[in-house]
Amino acid sequence: GGWTVIQRRGQYGNRVFHFYRNWTEYANGFGNPSDEYWIGNQALHYLTSSDEKMAL
């Protein structure tokens, strides 16, 4: 296992409005996983629409 970074926010020198994006950018993802980041709605859908389930 490992971690999948879905979203990361913080003070990384990006502008205050770094997450003010249009729908296409949210669909495709943006940023850098080591800084501020959004994985993208399409990738998130792929990761969460599997028939395989994990019990916590």
C-alpha positions in Angstrom: 0.0 0.0 0.0 0.8 3.6 0.0 -1.0 6.9 0.0 -2.8 8.5 -2.9 -2.8 12.3 -2.6 -6.2 13.6 -3.7 -5.9 17.2 -2.5 -3.1 19.2 -0.8 -3.4 22.8 0.3 -1.1 24.9 2.3 1.3 27.8 2.2 3.7 26.8 -0.6 4.2 30.3 -2.1 1.3 30.0 -4.4 -1.2 32.8 -4.9 -4.1 33.0 -2.5 -6.6 32.1 -5.3 -4.7 28.9 -6.4 -7.8 26.8 -6.2 -10.0 29.3 -8.1 -10.1 27.3 -11.3 -12.6 26.5 -14.1 -14.5 23.2 -14.5 -12.0 21.8 -17.0 -9.1 22.3 -14.7 -10.9 20.6 -11.8 -11.9 17.7 -14.2 -8.3 17.2 -15.3 -6.4 18.1 -12.1 -3.8 20.7 -11.4 -0.8 21.6 -9.3 2.0 19.4 -8.0 1.5 16.7 -5.4 4.4 18.1 -3.4 2.8 21.5 -3.3 -0.9 22.6 -3.7 -2.7 20.0 -5.7 -6.0 18.6 -6.9 -5.9 15.1 -8.4 -8.8 15.8 -10.9 -12.4 14.7 -10.9 -11.8 12.2 -13.7 -9.0 10.5 -11.7 -11.0 10.6 -8.5 -13.9 9.0 -10.3 -11.7 6.2 -11.6 -10.2 5.6 -8.1 -13.6 5.5 -6.4 -15.8 3.7 -8.9 -14.1 0.3 -8.6 -16.3 -2.7 -7.6 -13.5 -3.6 -5.1 -14.3 -2.3 -1.6 -12.0 -2.0 1.4 -13.4 -2.2 4.9 -12.0 0.2 7.5 
